[in-house]
Structure formats: structure tokens, C-alpha cells
């Protein structure tokens, strides 16, 4: 017997047919939470200084954190 595919998303609608909520599989929900956490980290680091790749590479090599072969 074949495997039944669950719907990706089920929408709850009001009397006018307007979507008011969504039911998603738990795996998809957990993926969305992880993405949201990643975005929050990115947003929190927005004001941190950035580094030129060449300078960062030199520093990492100097500190022994990156192979000299790279």
C-alpha cells in the first residue's frame, strides 16, 4: 500500500473566506523556527564590524586557526 502524503499547509478561514491561521507539519514548523532564530542572530550582529577577507585570512593563519595551504 502506498504512503499517503500529508498536505503541506492547511488554512483556517473565517466566514468570509479570509485566511486567519495555518496548520503546518511539525517538521516545517521547526524549520521555520530555526530560520527565525538564524535571522535574529543576523539582526543582532548587524552593527558588528566587518573584515576584509584577505585581512581576516592573514589573521587566522597568524593565529594558527587556518592552514597556510589555503
C-alpha positions in Angstrom: 0.0 0.0 0.0 1.3 3.5 -0.9 2.2 6.2 1.6 -0.3 8.9 2.0 1.2 12.4 1.5 0.2 14.9 4.2 -0.8 18.3 3.0 2.0 20.9 3.3 -0.3 23.6 4.8 -3.9 23.7 5.9 -5.5 27.1 6.2 -8.2 28.1 8.6 -10.6 30.7 7.2 -13.2 32.9 8.6 -16.8 33.2 7.4 -15.7 35.5 4.5 -13.0 33.0 3.3 -10.2 35.1 4.7 -7.2 33.1 5.9 -6.9 33.5 9.7 -4.5 30.7 10.7 -2.3 28.0 9.2 -1.6 24.4 10.3 1.8 23.1 9.1 3.6 19.8 9.7 5.8 19.9 12.8 8.9 19.4 10.7 8.1 22.5 8.7 7.3 24.4 11.9 10.7 23.5 13.4 12.5 24.6 10.2 10.7 27.9 10.3 11.7 28.4 14.0 15.3 27.6 13.2 15.2 30.1 10.3 13.7 32.7 12.6 16.5 32.1 15.2 19.1 32.5 12.4 17.6 35.8 11.3 17.5 37.0 14.9 21.3 36.3 15.2 22.0 38.1 11.9 20.0 41.1 13.0 21.7 41.2 16.4 25.1 41.3 14.7 24.2 44.0 12.2 26.3 46.6 13.9 29.4 44.4 14.4 32.4 45.4 12.4 33.2 43.6 9.2 36.6 42.5 8.0 38.2 42.2 4.6 38.6 38.5 3.7 42.3 38.9 2.9 43.0 40.6 6.2 40.9 38.0 8.1 42.6 35.1 6.3 46.1 36.6 7.3 45.0 36.9 10.9 43.6 33.4 11.1 46.8 32.0 9.6 48.9 34.1 12.0 46.9 32.8 15.0 47.2 29.2 13.7 43.4 28.8 13.1 43.7 28.4 9.4 46.1 26.3 7.4 48.8 28.0 5.3 47.7 25.8 2.4 44.6 27.9 1.9 
